[in-house]
Amino acid sequence: MNDKTNSLKTTYPNASFTIDDKKYTLNEYIQVCRERKGRSTETGARLLGITEPEYLELEKGNLPINEEMLGLLIDLYRMPLKLKKLLQKPNRPLFAKRITELRIKAGHTQTETGKLLGIPQPTYAGYETGRNEPDINTLIQIADLYHVSMDYLTGRTN
């Protein structure tokens, strides 16, 4: 692999999300978007500065993707910007990652989620970034909203 793929800092393994009522992994969604736009794997590889065989591995989920690559793919295939927000900041606490994924899977905005929980959007956004931690009552509300356990939210169970 070339220097660009060897120097990746951020990867999105097992990232999955729902768009248009269909669940995708990141690599599946990249392929779907490429095909919808009528683009070739050669075009995608050229844009990312990797070889076509490496690009094919990317679509299979065998090549890690960094934020720069993701940004280029989003621009090339006109993917929703909310996808980037979902996948950004992989060093966030597990709780923050899980509530972000659950919110997007549910099709809610941060504002809508804040209203459902009775808290301001900036407070909820702080939970997703890991800047803030919810109190126990809010944690219970979030678990109930997404029909998951508090143990799941806090990383004690899968």
C-alpha positions, 0 to 999 in steps of 0.5 A: 500500500502507498504512503497515504494508506499507511499513514491513516490515523482514523478508521471506522471499523464496524461503523453502521448507520441507517439511511432511507430506512436501510442499514449500511456499513460504511463500506457498503454505503460507499459502494452504493453511492458510487454506483448511484452516481455512475462512477467507476472504482478507478475514479474513486481510487484516483480521487483518494490517491490510492490504487484501484485494487486498494479502492476495491478493498476499501469497498469490501471493508478491508482498507481503513478510511481516515477523515480526509478520505471520508470527506473526499468520498462524501464530496465525490458521491454527495453523501449526507454530511450527517454521516461525517458527524456520526463517524468523527472523533473516534476517541470519544467515550463509548457512551458518546459514540453509542448515543450518536449512533442510536440517535442517527439510527432513529432518524432524530436530529440533536434538537429533536432528541433534546426536546424528547429528553427535555434538555437544550440541544447544546447540552445533548450535543455535549453528550455526543462529543463527550464534553458533558456527561448526563446525570442519572435521570437523563441517562435513564431517559436516553436508555428508555428513548432508544430501548436499550439498557444503561449498561449498553449505553455505558459500555458494560454490555454489548 
